[in-house]
């Protein structure tokens, strides 16, 4: 999957690509999944042969999100499936910035010493 691609009218953006998992954001045009935001987060395990611990964590994230779907503080879980033989979950996209983007914005802010009022 490319950084951003368009195929058959669906937009895909990689949000996170780590050692054990990848998170992408896709546009939910139909809406096929019934997303309120019009976007769906897809979290997949990266390993060709993920260990039981990673699979268990992904399943727990799905199960907990599914049980808390009526809570406004969590995102709705739509589907637990296999994508390209990788365990994956589809979740409601939470609008806003990612934690990585927020941290980057904090560190890129140039904080200078306040200037004296009288200019000296």
N, C-alpha and C positions, 0 to 999 in steps of 0.2 A: 504494500500500500504506500503510495507516495505521500509526501507531506500534506498536500491538498490535491484532491482529484475530483473529477466529475465524471460519473458514468451512469447512464440511464437516468439522469436528473437527480442523482443523490450526491450530496456533498459529503466528503470525508475529511476529517482533520485529526492527525495524531496529536494527542494531548500529552501522553507519557509513554515512553518506550524504555522500560527498565530491564534488568536481568531476568526477573521472574514474570513480569506482566506488562501488558500494553493496554492503554486506554485510548479509545478513539471516540470522537463525537461525530454522529451522522445525523443528517437532516431527516426528519420523520414526515415526509410529504403528505401521505394519504389522510390522516395519520394512521399508519399501520399498527402502531403500538398504543395509540391513544395518549401520546405525551401532551402535557399541558403547555410545554415550552416550545414544541415543534422540533425538538432535538432529543436524541437518545445517546447515552453513554454506553459503550460496549467495552467491557473489561475481559481480556483473554489472557490465559497463561501462555508465556513465550516458549517455555521449554518444550522440546519435541517429546520428552518423556518426563512430565512433571511428577514430583514426588507426592506422596499421600498428604503431607502437611500442606502444601500449596493448594491442592484440590480441596482439602477440608476447609481451609480459610476462605476460598472462593465460595464454596457451598454455604458456609456460615454467613458470609456477607449477603448472599442472595436470600437465605432463609430469614435472617433478621430484618432485612429491608422489606421482604414480603409481609412479615408479621406486623411491621410498623407502618404499612402503607397509608394508614389513615392519619398518621401523625404528620403535621406540617413541617416538622424539623428534619424529616428524612425524605429521601427520594424513593419513588415507587419502583419496585422490582417488576419487570415485565416478563422475563424469560431466562431460563437456564438451559443452555444448549451446547453443542460442539460446533466450532467454526474451524474449518481446515484441521480437523482432528484435535483441536485445542479446547479444553473446557472454557466456557464463556458465559457471561451474564449480561443482560440488557437492562439498563436502569434509566429512569427519568434523568435528563440532563439538568443539573443544578446551575442556574444562571449565575454569572459573576466571574470573578477571576480565579484561576487555580492558585493553590498555595505557592507553587514555584513562581508564578507571575507576581504575586503579591510580595514575596521575599525579594525578588529582583528589583521591584519598584522601590522598595524601602532602601536597598543598598545603593541604588543609582541616584537617589536624591542627594543633591549637593547641599549640605548643611554648612552654612558659613556663620562665623561669629556675627552677632548683631552689631550694626554700626552705631556709633554714638549719635545722639540726637543733634548735637551741635557741630557734627562733622569732624571732630578732632579725634 
